[in-house]
Amino acid sequence: MRILHTSDWHVGKVLKGQSRMDEHVAVLGQVVDIARSERPDLVLVAGDLFDTAAPTPDATRVVTRALSALHGTGADVVAIAGNHDNGAALDALRGWAEAAGITLRGSVRDRAADHLISGRTTAGEEWRLVALPFLSQRYAVRATEMFALSAAEATQTYADHVGRLVAALTESFDGNAINLITAHLTVVGGVLGGGERDAHTIQSYAVPATVFPTGAHYVALGHLHRRQHVLGPCPVHYSGSPLAIDFGEEENTPSVTIVEATATTAAKTRDVPITSATPLRTVRGTLDELSTVDAGGAWLRVYVNEKPRAGLREAVQELLPRALEVRVDPGMLAAQAEAPRAQRSGRAPRDLFGDYLDSKGHADPDVVALFDRLYGEVSG
Amino acid sequence: MSPSPLGDPSPVPGPPVGRVLGTADATPLSFWVAVEPGAYLQLDDVVVTRRELPDREPVTISGVVTAVRARHEGALFESDVFAIADGTLPAQVQEAAEITTTRVEPEFYVPPTPGAVVHRAAGEVRSRALYFDRMEQPVPLGAGRDGAPVYLNFEFLNGQRGAHVSISGISGVATKTSFATFLLYSVFRSGVLGAEAVNTKALIFNVKGEDLLFLDHPNTRLTESTVDAYAALGLPAAPFPDVAVYAPPRQGDPTGTPDVSSRLSGVDSFYWTLEEFCADRLLPYVFADADDERQQYTMVVHGVTAHLARHAVPADGGVSIEGTRLGSYADLVDFLVAQVNDEESRPYWVGSAVGLGTVNAFARRLIASKKDLGRLIRGDLPAGRPHSVNTAESAQMTVVDLHNLPDRAQRFVVGVTLKSEFERKEKAGTAKPLLFVVLDELNKYAPREGSSPIKEILLDIAERGRSLGVVLIGAQQTASEVERRIVANSAIRVVGRLDPAEAGRPEYGFLPPAQRARALIAKPGTMFVNQPELPVPLVVEFPFPAWATRPAEAGPAPHATLRSLTQSVDAFAVVGARPAGASLSDDDIPF
């Protein structure tokens, strides 16, 4: 059977005031095109479909039409809720979604059978899917115990809870059908950003990959936005998000994952890149260097190598209209940290204000002149 | 017959099995027995015979079968066997067994008379033959070939007359670790320790896989026959009741979660805070490579260690040295390297007689240790939580998991842990209660060539541990590569399946040739145990462990190890706990 695995759409995301709805429409349109050409038997959306717990009507419209279009290619569609989604809201829509041919699982329920979905492809292959939506830590780690448990124990308790849920749900895995798992969590060994940071060093509640059984053909995960394969007892993959959601994910190549699996052979994966997203870029430099930068249609995060002063941001945005985030380069600010504390008593306000501006690294004689004028007016 | 001062001299021996042969020399230490028709003798059977003497009470000679052979008497050529089977050629099948004497009672070493009746020893006669009746504290080891229990004299384990166990055998088949854990189980549960079993502790270093982390979980593959085997030995078939598991923190994890993936509850992480690192002088253990003692930079190491111990002040989780606060091991290393490289501060740290090359060698090695030891020596984890391996305050069995650590870090952990345990024992002043230390891969930690702080500690334990009450149970694949003094000081030597090249080494001289040949084909679970009292090693089959030996066999975790109340509840019930009336469930809606 062929599976299309995608996750972390974050529809409705507003990046520094810039709505990305158009990009989402283009990207999801490309995903649907890929589904039309690849003709998968099953589409897995592993969480974080929406960016907020109360999505806008536009976001809802885009997501529902995308899911319906994916179902329209002839595939079974299963979507689980991530940590950004409102799981209970998705569960409330289950009846409608089932009627439309889309299987939704919004929250972990106490009925185990709810999370075991089975099906049959048109070619007659049986498949079994364990669908585990995002499980909040507050079930495994009770509020009353938060003070008694150390952080390490809390992480272990959460991992133990997830492990026992997965063990209970995968008991029926045997060699006769294709065994699949989809979940929304951080696995130890996953990486963040451009691949340089281990996820468990930043995010708490990481789960070791050994919670997944050795008999699973493919584990489709969501939550980390980078396409990656985590080493474990069975193939554990993050499909990554189909567009860069925020700055810091610029080095990820957005894609969806196509998986070919049969009951008796190992799963083989390949990536289909998504090209219709607007890329995100980070640029650095002084104002002169920035004037030579060509945005190339990307959204920019700009680190300016100048001392902070009034009007700096406007100058940068004039040069680079596609700059969404403008910051002073941290290297400039670090140099200011060593200023000694000066003596304050017995000095004129003008001197004190000048010292304050110096300590903040603000080099703007106009502000000092304005202060003098205002102080002169106020003190008569 | 005058009554013997040793008590009843003639308990009833078992059924007769043959007579002492005269065609081969019968000596006091070994003789041959012709097996009578209708009877049989197998290897490791215990037999007893009696020699009458004119002016003294009879001498009872007991022994163990070490070789058995059968042949056709009257056949010359190999084709004769078909004729004999048809009945056309008369010939006799005769079995003969070689007996190695284990006990002569009273100790009058005369050979048995050819023609004397030989009986199979059973019951009390067997116990006498194998010295079990003289053992005041017998520890059951397993079943012998005949199914009856085989015991070990505890006096040769607890330091009274000997101590230390050395287990050899090839990896995987020789079941060295399983036997070591079974021996500990037997010692703790058979009652030989009496009341002090409460305070007797065991420390196990786990260097391969995660199989030793489940000692307190019941084994799901336990069968009725295994439970009966335990009952025959007088032991309950249950997992270890009190186990604490320690594992190193995950690399890079700021919360210090233990780095184990198969056991998710009841594992603590162990680490040393920077304050302990400085105050307890642990720096020499960072340099625990095999040839370190001969290098010149060891003087730099000791100088820096002493300076750290004097000047490091605890500061908010890390340490503060001369005003600089250091929050992690990497910071400490960078600070030390900067100090010893700086011309002005160097004399205060290492003295004036040290050359630049030596200081650079020290700095290089210290920087190389940053990556390996960064996760073990922390300035950011709480010091109040249990984080140090201290058997005095921990459970009865402490398992220290090392398999995920690089080599240098493993040597650091083993060195520091053993050193602190040994010091605690010295300060406690008495040998009892005992501390058992189980260490696998001894050929890596105490190799014959080279020296290191760990080897010194292990040698110290092997030579002085008896009087301090520290018993080393060491396992290795090749006893010929372990420091000779450690192997030589072991009173109990156990051998599982051996490699043929290894079997010929002199370290296995205690095995008679027949048993040495058998050790090459021993099956898992069969061990040859040599104790000082018996002249011949005994073949022991120990029962399948009642505790889990791998994650797949593990039953539910014991309640005491669960930290959170949610871990003891069914995973789905935890999620389903919704306050009444909070939200509608699908069942509440009738349409």
Interface residues (C-beta under 8 A of the other chain):
Chain A: A88 V108 R109 D110 R111 A112 L135 Y139 A140 V141 R142 E145 L149 S150 A151 A152 E153 A154 T155 Q156 T157 A159 D160 H161 G163 R164 L165 A168 V188 D198 H200 T201 S204 A206 P208 A209 T210 V211
Chain B: P249 R250 Q251 G252 D253 P254 T255 G256 T257 P258 V260 S261 S262 L264 S265 V267 D268 S269 P382 R385 R563 S564 L565 T566 Q567 A571 F572 A573 V574 V575 G576 A577 S583
